[in-house]
Amino acid sequence: MQKPPGSGRKAGTPNKRTKSIEEKLEAMGCDPIEAMARLAMDENESSTLRFAALKELAQYVAPKRKAVEVSSAQEPFVIVISPEDATL
């Protein structure tokens, strides 16, 4: 069964759950992005916690790249290293 055109939420409109969470956070005066930024910049916090906060925040300014598949119609090549060339 298809929905009639124009039914449902318009793109970008938050659903009821998202709207409810936004309203609760606003009533509490809580800004999660600001809180993460403060944690990330706090040198008294562990580097692990600071890194996790920075990693999360980075998604808002530098979106994750999709994986790129590389293929070739040519035969695979082999690199041979002689024992004389190998150094450990």
Distance bins in CASP14 RR format, pairs under 12 A and 6 or more apart:
PFRMAT RR
TARGET T0000
AUTHOR 0000-0000-0000
RMODE 2
METHOD distances of the structure
MODEL  1
1 7 0 0 0 0 0 1 0 0 0 0 0
3 9 0 0 0 0 0 1 0 0 0 0 0
8 15 0 0 0 0 0 1 0 0 0 0 0
9 15 1 0 0 1 0 0 0 0 0 0 0
9 16 0 0 0 0 1 0 0 0 0 0 0
9 18 0 0 0 0 0 1 0 0 0 0 0
9 19 0 0 0 0 0 1 0 0 0 0 0
12 18 0 0 0 0 0 1 0 0 0 0 0
12 19 0 0 0 0 0 1 0 0 0 0 0
13 19 0 0 0 0 1 0 0 0 0 0 0
14 20 0 0 0 0 1 0 0 0 0 0 0
14 21 0 0 0 0 1 0 0 0 0 0 0
14 22 1 0 0 1 0 0 0 0 0 0 0
14 23 0 0 0 0 0 1 0 0 0 0 0
15 21 0 0 0 0 0 1 0 0 0 0 0
15 22 0 0 0 0 0 1 0 0 0 0 0
16 22 0 0 0 0 0 1 0 0 0 0 0
16 23 0 0 0 0 0 1 0 0 0 0 0
17 23 0 0 0 0 0 1 0 0 0 0 0
17 24 0 0 0 0 0 1 0 0 0 0 0
18 24 0 0 0 0 0 1 0 0 0 0 0
18 25 0 0 0 0 0 1 0 0 0 0 0
19 25 0 0 0 0 0 1 0 0 0 0 0
19 26 0 0 0 0 0 1 0 0 0 0 0
20 26 0 0 0 0 0 1 0 0 0 0 0
20 27 0 0 0 0 0 1 0 0 0 0 0
21 27 0 0 0 0 0 1 0 0 0 0 0
21 28 0 0 0 0 0 1 0 0 0 0 0
21 30 0 0 0 0 0 1 0 0 0 0 0
21 32 0 0 0 0 1 0 0 0 0 0 0
22 28 0 0 0 0 0 1 0 0 0 0 0
22 29 0 0 0 0 0 1 0 0 0 0 0
22 30 0 0 0 0 0 1 0 0 0 0 0
22 31 0 0 0 0 0 1 0 0 0 0 0
22 32 0 0 0 0 0 1 0 0 0 0 0
23 29 0 0 0 0 0 1 0 0 0 0 0
23 30 0 0 0 0 0 1 0 0 0 0 0
24 30 0 0 0 0 1 0 0 0 0 0 0
24 32 0 0 0 0 0 1 0 0 0 0 0
25 31 1 0 0 1 0 0 0 0 0 0 0
25 32 1 0 0 1 0 0 0 0 0 0 0
25 33 0 0 0 0 0 1 0 0 0 0 0
25 34 0 0 0 0 0 1 0 0 0 0 0
25 35 0 0 0 0 0 1 0 0 0 0 0
26 32 0 0 0 0 0 1 0 0 0 0 0
28 35 0 0 0 0 0 1 0 0 0 0 0
29 35 0 0 0 0 0 1 0 0 0 0 0
30 36 0 0 0 0 0 1 0 0 0 0 0
30 38 0 0 0 0 0 1 0 0 0 0 0
31 37 0 0 0 0 1 0 0 0 0 0 0
31 38 0 0 0 0 1 0 0 0 0 0 0
32 38 0 0 0 0 0 1 0 0 0 0 0
32 39 0 0 0 0 0 1 0 0 0 0 0
32 53 0 0 0 0 0 1 0 0 0 0 0
32 56 0 0 0 0 1 0 0 0 0 0 0
32 57 0 0 0 0 0 1 0 0 0 0 0
32 60 0 0 0 0 0 1 0 0 0 0 0
33 39 0 0 0 0 0 1 0 0 0 0 0
33 40 0 0 0 0 0 1 0 0 0 0 0
33 53 0 0 0 0 0 1 0 0 0 0 0
33 56 0 0 0 0 1 0 0 0 0 0 0
33 57 1 0 0 1 0 0 0 0 0 0 0
33 59 0 0 0 0 0 1 0 0 0 0 0
33 60 1 0 0 1 0 0 0 0 0 0 0
33 61 0 0 0 0 0 1 0 0 0 0 0
34 40 0 0 0 0 0 1 0 0 0 0 0
34 41 0 0 0 0 0 1 0 0 0 0 0
34 53 0 0 0 0 0 1 0 0 0 0 0
34 57 0 0 0 0 0 1 0 0 0 0 0
35 41 0 0 0 0 0 1 0 0 0 0 0
35 42 0 0 0 0 0 1 0 0 0 0 0
35 45 0 0 0 0 0 1 0 0 0 0 0
35 49 0 0 0 0 0 1 0 0 0 0 0
35 53 0 0 0 0 1 0 0 0 0 0 0
35 56 0 0 0 0 0 1 0 0 0 0 0
35 57 0 0 0 0 0 1 0 0 0 0 0
36 42 0 0 0 0 0 1 0 0 0 0 0
36 45 0 0 0 0 0 1 0 0 0 0 0
36 49 0 0 0 0 0 1 0 0 0 0 0
36 50 0 0 0 0 1 0 0 0 0 0 0
36 51 0 0 0 0 0 1 0 0 0 0 0
36 52 0 0 0 0 1 0 0 0 0 0 0
36 53 1 0 1 0 0 0 0 0 0 0 0
36 54 0 0 0 0 1 0 0 0 0 0 0
36 55 0 0 0 0 1 0 0 0 0 0 0
36 56 1 0 1 0 0 0 0 0 0 0 0
36 57 1 0 1 0 0 0 0 0 0 0 0
36 58 0 0 0 0 0 1 0 0 0 0 0
36 59 0 0 0 0 0 1 0 0 0 0 0
36 60 0 0 0 0 1 0 0 0 0 0 0
37 50 0 0 0 0 0 1 0 0 0 0 0
37 53 1 0 0 1 0 0 0 0 0 0 0
37 54 0 0 0 0 1 0 0 0 0 0 0
37 56 0 0 0 0 1 0 0 0 0 0 0
37 57 1 0 0 1 0 0 0 0 0 0 0
37 58 0 0 0 0 0 1 0 0 0 0 0
37 60 0 0 0 0 0 1 0 0 0 0 0
37 61 0 0 0 0 0 1 0 0 0 0 0
38 44 0 0 0 0 0 1 0 0 0 0 0
38 45 0 0 0 0 1 0 0 0 0 0 0
38 49 0 0 0 0 0 1 0 0 0 0 0
38 50 0 0 0 0 0 1 0 0 0 0 0
38 53 0 0 0 0 1 0 0 0 0 0 0
38 54 0 0 0 0 0 1 0 0 0 0 0
38 57 0 0 0 0 0 1 0 0 0 0 0
39 45 1 0 1 0 0 0 0 0 0 0 0
39 46 0 0 0 0 1 0 0 0 0 0 0
39 47 0 0 0 0 0 1 0 0 0 0 0
39 48 0 0 0 0 0 1 0 0 0 0 0
39 49 1 0 0 1 0 0 0 0 0 0 0
39 50 1 0 0 1 0 0 0 0 0 0 0
39 51 0 0 0 0 0 1 0 0 0 0 0
39 52 0 0 0 0 1 0 0 0 0 0 0
39 53 1 0 1 0 0 0 0 0 0 0 0
39 54 0 0 0 0 1 0 0 0 0 0 0
39 55 0 0 0 0 0 1 0 0 0 0 0
39 56 0 0 0 0 1 0 0 0 0 0 0
39 57 0 0 0 0 1 0 0 0 0 0 0
40 46 0 0 0 0 0 1 0 0 0 0 0
40 47 0 0 0 0 0 1 0 0 0 0 0
40 48 0 0 0 0 0 1 0 0 0 0 0
40 49 0 0 0 0 1 0 0 0 0 0 0
40 50 1 0 1 0 0 0 0 0 0 0 0
40 51 0 0 0 0 1 0 0 0 0 0 0
40 52 0 0 0 0 1 0 0 0 0 0 0
40 53 1 1 0 0 0 0 0 0 0 0 0
40 54 1 0 1 0 0 0 0 0 0 0 0
40 55 0 0 0 0 1 0 0 0 0 0 0
40 56 0 0 0 0 1 0 0 0 0 0 0
40 57 1 0 0 1 0 0 0 0 0 0 0
40 58 0 0 0 0 1 0 0 0 0 0 0
41 49 0 0 0 0 0 1 0 0 0 0 0
41 50 1 0 0 1 0 0 0 0 0 0 0
41 53 0 0 0 0 1 0 0 0 0 0 0
41 54 0 0 0 0 1 0 0 0 0 0 0
41 57 0 0 0 0 0 1 0 0 0 0 0
42 49 0 0 0 0 1 0 0 0 0 0 0
42 50 1 0 0 1 0 0 0 0 0 0 0
42 53 0 0 0 0 1 0 0 0 0 0 0
42 54 0 0 0 0 0 1 0 0 0 0 0
43 49 0 0 0 0 0 1 0 0 0 0 0
43 50 0 0 0 0 1 0 0 0 0 0 0
44 50 0 0 0 0 1 0 0 0 0 0 0
45 51 0 0 0 0 1 0 0 0 0 0 0
45 52 0 0 0 0 1 0 0 0 0 0 0
45 53 0 0 0 0 1 0 0 0 0 0 0
45 54 0 0 0 0 0 1 0 0 0 0 0
46 52 0 0 0 0 1 0 0 0 0 0 0
46 53 0 0 0 0 0 1 0 0 0 0 0
47 53 0 0 0 0 0 1 0 0 0 0 0
47 54 0 0 0 0 0 1 0 0 0 0 0
48 54 0 0 0 0 0 1 0 0 0 0 0
48 55 0 0 0 0 0 1 0 0 0 0 0
49 55 0 0 0 0 0 1 0 0 0 0 0
49 56 0 0 0 0 0 1 0 0 0 0 0
50 56 0 0 0 0 0 1 0 0 0 0 0
50 57 0 0 0 0 0 1 0 0 0 0 0
51 57 0 0 0 0 0 1 0 0 0 0 0
51 58 0 0 0 0 0 1 0 0 0 0 0
52 58 0 0 0 0 0 1 0 0 0 0 0
53 59 0 0 0 0 0 1 0 0 0 0 0
53 60 0 0 0 0 0 1 0 0 0 0 0
54 60 0 0 0 0 0 1 0 0 0 0 0
54 61 0 0 0 0 0 1 0 0 0 0 0
54 62 0 0 0 0 0 1 0 0 0 0 0
55 61 0 0 0 0 0 1 0 0 0 0 0
55 62 0 0 0 0 0 1 0 0 0 0 0
55 64 0 0 0 0 0 1 0 0 0 0 0
56 62 0 0 0 0 0 1 0 0 0 0 0
56 64 0 0 0 0 0 1 0 0 0 0 0
58 64 0 0 0 0 1 0 0 0 0 0 0
59 65 0 0 0 0 0 1 0 0 0 0 0
79 85 0 0 0 0 0 1 0 0 0 0 0
79 86 0 0 0 0 0 1 0 0 0 0 0
80 86 0 0 0 0 0 1 0 0 0 0 0
81 87 0 0 0 0 1 0 0 0 0 0 0
81 88 0 0 0 0 0 1 0 0 0 0 0
END
